[in-house]
Amino acid sequence: MQSNEIFALGPVLAPPWNLMEQQLDTLKKPYELHLILAADRGALHLCPECGKSCKAHDFKAMTWRHLNFFQHHCSITAPVPRISFLEHGVKRISVLWVREGRLLLCSSNREFYHGCAPTNQ
C-alpha cells in the first residue's frame, strides 16, 4: 500500500477530492501531519441550498485541525470553492471531511465549526 493510500483512509475523501500531498513535521513534538487536498480542476460541486451541480465561482484556502492521525496532530488544508447560483447567490460549499457532529478548528478564521463548513463568503 502506498503512503497516499494510507493517508486517504483517514479523512473522508471522495471524488472530486484528492490527496495531493502529505507532510510529516518531525521537528515538532508531537509530530504534525499536514494533508493537502484539492478537487479535480473543472469539477462540479453541489449547491448547499438545492443540491444541484455547478462549477466553482472562486476558492479560499482553508485549514482545519483534524482528529489525531495515529499519534500525530493532523491538519487538513484545501482550496474550498464557492459556487454561484442566480437563485441563491454565492455560497461556500460543504466539504466531506467536515460532518455533522464533528468539531474542527478552521485556522483561517480561528473559530470552531460544529458540523459544517465555514459560511463566511
C-alpha positions as a printed Julia matrix, in Angstrom:
121×3 Matrix{Float64}:
   0.0    0.0     0.0
   1.35   3.42   -0.99
   1.58   6.26    1.57
  -1.1    8.25   -0.32
  -3.48   5.3     0.05
  -2.83   5.07    3.8
  -3.41   8.79    4.38
  -6.52   8.75    2.21
  -8.07   6.29    4.69
  -8.16   8.93    7.46
 -10.29  11.86    6.37
 -13.37  11.16    4.3
 -12.35  11.55    0.66
 -14.47  11.01   -2.42
 -14.39  12.45   -5.92
 -13.73  15.17   -6.85
 -11.39  15.5    -3.82
  -7.9   14.01   -3.88
  -4.96  13.87   -1.52
  -2.34  15.98   -3.28
   0.41  15.99   -0.68
   1.23  14.89    2.84
   3.91  16.37    5.08
   5.07  14.96    8.39
   6.85  17.55   10.53
   9.12  15.58   12.85
  10.76  18.71   14.27
   7.66  19.37   16.38
   6.55  17.3    19.35
   4.15  15.65   18.97
   4.75  15.24   15.25
   2.42  17.18   12.95
   0.87  15.66    9.87
  -0.35  18.11    7.22
  -2.66  16.81    4.5
  -3.2   18.95    1.41
  -6.36  18.19   -0.54
  -7.71  19.58   -3.81
 -10.64  18.95   -6.1
 -10.13  17.99   -9.72
  -9.78  21.02  -11.99
 -13.16  21.89  -13.52
 -15.01  19.62  -11.1
 -18.67  20.23  -10.36
 -19.73  20.89   -6.76
 -23.11  20.59   -5.08
 -25.01  23.73   -4.14
 -25.53  23.71   -0.34
 -29.06  25.11   -0.85
 -30.56  22.93   -3.59
 -28.0   20.19   -4.27
 -27.61  20.99   -7.97
 -24.17  20.59   -9.55
 -22.31  23.69  -10.64
 -18.81  24.99  -11.35
 -16.69  26.84   -8.84
 -17.03  30.63   -8.64
 -13.79  31.17   -6.67
 -11.69  29.47   -3.99
 -10.4   30.19   -0.49
  -7.6   28.18    1.1
  -8.81  26.87    4.46
  -7.14  24.74    7.12
  -8.84  22.56    9.72
  -7.39  20.83   12.76
  -8.46  17.22   12.34
  -8.51  14.49   14.95
  -5.1   12.94   15.53
  -3.98  10.51   12.85
  -2.36   7.68   14.79
  -0.45   9.67   17.44
   0.26  12.7    15.21
  -1.54  16.04   15.28
  -3.28  16.37   11.95
  -4.42  19.32    9.85
  -6.2   19.43    6.51
  -5.71  22.26    4.03
  -7.81  22.65    0.9
  -8.92  25.37   -1.52
 -12.66  25.36   -0.81
 -14.81  26.69   -3.64
 -17.79  28.97   -3.58
 -20.46  28.4    -6.2
 -22.74  30.98   -7.76
 -26.43  30.38   -8.49
 -28.81  33.05   -9.65
 -31.47  31.78   -7.2
 -29.2   31.5    -4.12
 -26.32  33.86   -4.74
 -22.72  32.96   -3.96
 -22.32  30.2    -1.34
 -19.36  28.25    0.01
 -19.8   24.51   -0.47
 -19.8   21.96    2.33
 -16.76  19.69    2.35
 -16.84  15.95    3.0
 -14.35  15.85    5.87
 -16.49  18.25    7.94
 -19.51  16.24    9.02
 -22.45  16.87   11.31
 -21.37  16.34   14.91
 -17.61  16.68   14.28
 -15.84  19.63   15.87
 -12.96  21.1    13.86
 -10.94  24.27   14.14
 -10.8   26.31   10.97
  -7.49  28.1    11.46
  -8.08  30.53    8.62
 -10.85  32.04   10.78
  -9.64  30.95   14.25
 -13.14  29.75   15.05
 -14.63  26.36   15.81
 -17.22  24.95   13.45
 -19.52  22.23   14.56
 -20.6   20.01   11.72
 -20.49  22.3     8.7
 -18.09  24.23    6.55
 -17.49  27.87    7.44
 -20.13  30.06    5.85
 -18.06  33.2     5.5
 -18.36  34.36    1.93
